Amino acid sequence: MNDEYQGRLTREGIRIHQDADFAGMRKAGHLAAQILDEIAQHVVPGQTTGELDRLIEEMVNAADAKSATIGYKGYRHASCISLNHVVCHGIPGDKKLKDGDILNIDVTVIVDGWFGDTSRMYVAGTLSRKAERLIQVTHDSLLKGIEMVKPGNTFGDIGHAIQAYVEGHRMSVVRDFCGHGLGRVFHAPPNVLHYGRPGTGPVLEEGMFFTIEPMVNLGRPETKVLADDWTAVTRDKSLSAQFEHSVGVTADGCEIFTLSPAGRFHPTYG
């Protein structure tokens, strides 16, 4: 699909998109966010993560879109659902949600060739105080990173803003996973680190599309991948949370493609 692009590449291989490309990303991002809005009512104690994934796949198909994750490197599900100490890439299955469980649901859809990628946190039943604090810091750290997205800033500015905020609340940023470029491809340059030094890394330019998706642990930042080759967990079994938006750099800031249509991006919206 790369030959369909009209925009140029930077020396780091980052695609610079044209104005018309923003419309495609809006449609894809809107659908992904809408699906995460609609799944919220089904996140209740006793529900299985497999049933949540089945409902998500139904929503994708009903919208005449495609799931980007089904078939991706052998993955068979329309979502990743990461529960409690699972950092990312949790595989949906027969596990039933318990009261107080927190979970990240990550969905990527393809609409007219454009990829919309977003994730957010949910809670089954009653939210504990420590989980609430973790979720709030993670959510706010994403917004701190997004505030840095404008032409002339660097990707290091984004990572530093996230890291400084998280560590200021005595939590840790996961180093083993990062955000990524996207557009008419699922993953592309650059790697968007959620830690770093101000003024380092590629300079942001109008027309760049990428995700910012900080993973934050209550304990230490180290992770390990389980034998299924997908599920990443905290090594110290501490709780982990993540929020993700897809954004595009504009002339004076950025556009968030994956805003919640119903205002449900944060799990305590009600």
C-alpha distance (Angstrom), angle and dihedral (degrees) to the residues before:
residue distance angle dihedral
M1 . . .
N2 3.79 . .
D3 3.80 91.9 .
E4 3.82 89.1 65.6
Y5 3.79 89.9 68.0
Q6 3.76 119.6 98.9
G7 3.80 96.9 -174.0
R8 3.81 125.5 95.1
L9 3.79 131.4 -112.4
T10 3.80 124.4 -120.0
R11 3.80 119.6 -131.0
E12 3.83 87.4 -95.7
G13 3.81 89.9 56.7
I14 3.81 95.1 -106.5
R15 3.79 114.2 149.6
I16 3.81 117.3 -123.3
H17 3.80 106.4 -152.3
Q18 3.77 129.1 -153.4
D19 3.80 126.9 -116.6
A20 3.82 92.2 -101.5
D21 3.82 90.8 57.9
F22 3.81 91.2 66.8
A23 3.82 89.9 70.2
G24 3.80 91.8 58.5
M25 3.79 92.2 49.5
R26 3.79 91.2 48.6
K27 3.81 91.5 57.0
A28 3.79 94.6 46.7
G29 3.80 94.0 43.8
H30 3.80 92.1 47.1
L31 3.80 92.6 54.4
A32 3.81 93.7 47.4
A33 3.81 90.7 49.8
Q34 3.81 92.4 45.2
I35 3.80 90.8 53.8
L36 3.80 90.4 52.3
D37 3.81 88.6 50.0
E38 3.80 91.8 52.8
I39 3.80 96.4 45.9
A40 3.82 91.6 57.2
Q41 3.81 94.5 83.8
H42 3.82 90.0 57.4
V43 3.83 95.8 54.6
V44 3.81 98.4 99.2
P45 3.80 136.2 130.0
G46 3.81 110.5 -79.0
Q47 3.80 94.4 29.4
T48 3.80 116.8 120.4
T49 3.78 123.3 -130.5
G50 3.80 87.9 -130.1
E51 3.79 91.4 59.4
L52 3.79 90.5 49.2
D53 3.79 88.9 53.6
R54 3.82 91.7 48.1
L55 3.80 90.2 53.6
I56 3.80 91.0 48.2
E57 3.81 91.3 51.8
E58 3.82 89.2 50.6
M59 3.81 90.2 52.6
V60 3.81 92.0 49.8
N61 3.80 91.7 50.1
A62 3.82 92.8 44.9
A63 3.81 88.7 56.4
D64 3.84 90.0 53.1
A65 3.79 88.9 -119.0
K66 3.79 132.8 123.1
S67 3.78 132.4 -117.1
A68 3.79 111.2 -120.9
T69 3.80 92.8 -155.9
I70 3.81 101.4 52.7
G71 3.80 103.6 96.0
Y72 3.81 94.1 5.4
K73 3.83 105.4 140.5
G74 3.80 87.8 -24.8
Y75 3.82 95.9 -51.7
R76 3.82 111.5 147.4
H77 3.81 105.6 -164.2
A78 3.80 138.3 83.0
S79 3.80 92.8 -133.6
C80 3.77 144.7 21.8
I81 3.80 112.6 -126.3
S82 3.79 114.6 -166.6
L83 3.78 116.8 -168.6
N84 3.83 127.9 -157.0
H85 3.84 106.1 -52.2
V86 3.80 93.5 15.5
V87 3.81 106.2 108.9
C88 3.81 99.0 -164.3
H89 3.82 145.7 -34.8
G90 3.80 94.1 47.7
I91 3.81 110.8 173.3
P92 3.84 117.0 -129.0
G93 3.79 114.3 -120.9
D94 3.79 146.5 130.4
K95 3.80 96.3 -46.5
K96 3.82 111.7 124.8
L97 3.77 120.4 -139.9
K98 3.80 116.4 -114.8
D99 3.78 127.7 -151.6
G100 3.79 108.5 -80.5
D101 3.80 96.5 20.7
I102 3.79 115.1 141.6
L103 3.79 121.2 -153.7
N104 3.75 141.3 179.3
I105 3.80 117.5 -140.0
D106 3.80 115.1 -160.6
V107 3.81 120.7 -168.1
T108 3.80 131.3 178.6
V109 3.80 120.6 -174.9
I110 3.80 133.3 -177.1
V111 3.81 116.3 -137.4
D112 3.81 118.0 178.6
G113 3.79 88.8 -22.4
W114 3.82 95.8 -50.3
F115 3.82 122.9 115.8
G116 3.81 121.6 -132.8
D117 3.82 112.6 -167.5
T118 3.80 126.1 -179.5
S119 3.78 142.2 141.0
R120 3.76 137.0 -173.5
M121 3.79 142.2 175.9
Y122 3.80 128.0 -95.8
V123 3.79 134.5 -177.0
A124 3.80 128.1 -145.9
G125 3.78 108.3 -142.4
T126 3.80 119.3 -36.7
L127 3.79 119.7 15.6
S128 3.82 115.3 -136.4
R129 3.79 118.9 -133.6
K130 3.81 95.0 -115.2
A131 3.81 92.1 48.0
E132 3.80 90.5 47.7
R133 3.79 90.7 53.2
L134 3.82 92.1 48.4
I135 3.79 92.2 49.3
Q136 3.80 92.5 48.2
V137 3.80 94.1 50.0
T138 3.80 91.6 46.9
H139 3.80 92.4 48.6
D140 3.79 92.4 47.8
S141 3.80 92.7 45.9
L142 3.80 89.5 58.7
L143 3.80 89.6 52.9
K144 3.83 90.0 49.0
G145 3.78 88.7 54.3
I146 3.79 93.1 47.6
E147 3.80 89.9 51.9
M148 3.82 87.4 64.9
V149 3.81 93.8 56.1
K150 3.79 108.7 108.0
P151 3.80 135.8 107.8
G152 3.80 113.2 -74.5
N153 3.80 96.3 27.6
T154 3.79 120.0 101.9
F155 3.78 135.8 -126.7
G156 3.80 86.5 -112.6
D157 3.80 88.0 62.1
I158 3.82 89.4 56.9
G159 3.80 93.6 48.8
H160 3.79 93.9 45.0
A161 3.82 92.8 51.5
I162 3.80 90.8 53.0
Q163 3.79 95.6 43.3
A164 3.81 94.7 46.9
Y165 3.80 92.2 49.9
V166 3.81 95.0 46.8
E167 3.79 96.3 44.4
G168 3.80 89.4 45.5
H169 3.81 85.4 64.5
R170 3.83 91.5 48.7
M171 3.78 94.8 -109.1
S172 3.81 129.0 116.3
V173 3.81 136.1 -117.8
V174 3.80 117.3 -132.8
R175 3.83 110.7 -118.9
D176 3.80 99.4 -172.1
F177 3.82 97.2 73.4
C178 3.77 132.7 40.5
G179 3.78 146.8 174.8
H180 3.79 122.0 -88.7
G181 3.76 146.6 -159.8
L182 3.80 117.7 -91.0
G183 3.79 141.9 166.4
R184 3.79 118.7 123.0
V185 3.80 86.8 1.6
F186 3.80 129.8 57.7
H187 3.81 97.4 -131.4
A188 3.80 127.1 17.8
P189 3.81 138.7 145.9
P190 2.95 133.5 -31.8
N191 3.78 116.1 59.6
V192 3.81 103.7 -143.0
L193 3.81 106.7 -146.3
H194 3.79 119.3 -158.9
Y195 3.79 93.0 -145.1
G196 3.77 132.8 45.2
R197 3.78 149.1 104.6
P198 3.80 125.7 -63.0
G199 3.78 115.0 -102.0
T200 3.81 95.6 20.6
G201 3.78 130.7 114.3
P202 3.82 129.9 29.1
V203 3.79 118.3 -22.7
L204 3.81 115.8 -111.7
E205 3.79 116.0 -113.4
E206 3.78 132.8 -173.1
G207 3.80 109.7 -91.3
M208 3.83 98.9 35.5
F209 3.83 114.5 132.7
F210 3.82 121.1 -162.0
T211 3.78 145.8 137.5
I212 3.78 127.7 -108.3
E213 3.81 110.1 -160.0
P214 3.81 115.3 160.1
M215 3.79 118.1 -165.5
V216 3.79 112.2 -154.9
N217 3.80 128.3 -168.6
L218 3.79 128.7 -157.6
G219 3.80 87.3 -143.0
R220 3.77 132.3 27.5
P221 3.83 123.0 -22.8
E222 3.82 98.8 -121.7
T223 3.80 118.9 114.7
K224 3.80 137.6 -176.3
V225 3.80 131.5 -157.6
L226 3.80 116.5 -127.8
A227 3.80 126.6 -128.7
D228 3.82 91.9 -88.3
D229 3.84 86.9 71.2
W230 3.81 91.6 -128.4
T231 3.80 113.7 61.6
A232 3.83 112.9 86.5
V233 3.80 117.4 -165.2
T234 3.79 136.6 179.9
R235 3.80 110.2 -94.3
D236 3.80 91.5 -138.0
K237 3.84 93.0 46.2
S238 3.82 91.2 -118.9
L239 3.80 119.9 150.2
S240 3.80 117.6 -88.2
A241 3.81 132.5 -162.9
Q242 3.80 136.3 -173.0
F243 3.80 140.0 -173.3
E244 3.80 124.9 -172.5
H245 3.78 136.0 -167.7
S246 3.80 131.1 176.6
V247 3.80 111.4 -135.9
G248 3.79 140.3 -177.9
V249 3.79 124.6 -150.1
T250 3.82 112.3 -120.3
A251 3.81 131.4 -168.9
D252 3.81 92.7 -86.8
G253 3.80 106.1 16.0
C254 3.77 134.3 -32.8
E255 3.78 144.0 -61.1
I256 3.81 119.3 -132.5
F257 3.80 107.4 -141.2
T258 3.81 96.2 -171.2
L259 3.80 104.2 53.5
S260 3.81 112.7 148.7
P261 3.84 108.5 -102.8
A262 3.82 89.3 -150.6
G263 3.81 97.0 41.0
R264 3.82 92.3 -110.6
F265 3.79 101.4 127.3
H266 3.81 91.2 115.0
P267 3.84 114.2 58.3
T268 3.81 94.2 -131.5
Y269 3.82 92.7 58.0
G270 3.83 90.4 121.2
